[in-house]
Structures are given as structure tokens and as C-alpha cells.
């Protein structure tokens, strides 16, 4: 991880977020989660342009999907890369079974619209008034 002048670590921030939400057959959640955590996350994060991934499980709410993964990408280009396509075409029995347990799925790709500033870079956060003054 890079260091700032004041020796605080700086985490790279991607400009695109891919949000994936899923509902899974309750009888097969353990196997699905094993695939996602041990195979899927690892493989995808090996692709250049994938920055990070975080998974969440619904704690409270109705009418929303139970599992959420937030993938941080540099931009949308990794989704068109040869590495991404090769991974999708590579056979995996565990992946095929895990995906067969998915009852509902939603995916969205979001491009960042606010400036790339904040706690990860300058520890001061995004302040609209400061941004206006600098414009």
C-alpha cells in the first residue's frame, strides 16, 4: 500500500463499482458461500482492474435480496478483458452447482460521479463547499 507524505497509508480507489445482489436456495447457502468466498472472489481479484470486493448478508429488511457483493473496479474495462472472458469460460463444477442455487440476481455497474477525495487519500473527506472554492 502506498504512503502519503505524513506516512499514513493510501488505499487505491477505483472509479467504478459493480453491485451484485443474490438470493440463494437456503438448503445450499453453505456451498454457495464456499464457492463465492474461496473461488469466485479470489479469481476475479486476480484480473487487472479489479481493486477490491466486499460481501454482505442482509441483516434486516424485506423485498431485497439476501446477499450483496460490492466490487470496486478501476473502470468497466476489466469486464471486457481477455482474463475475465477466460475465467467465465473455464469449467468449474463448484461454480456450476453454486450458480444453480441462485433464485434471483441483480447486477449494476456504477461510475463514480463525485471527486476522488476523502479519507482514503487526504483524511479530510469530501466537502462540497471546498470543491466549489477550488473550481
Helices and strands as residue ranges (DSSP letters): E 2-3, E 9-10, E 16-24, G 26-28, H 29-35, I 36-40, H 41-45, E 50-57, E 67-73, G 76-80, H 82-89, H 93-100, E 102-111, H 128-134
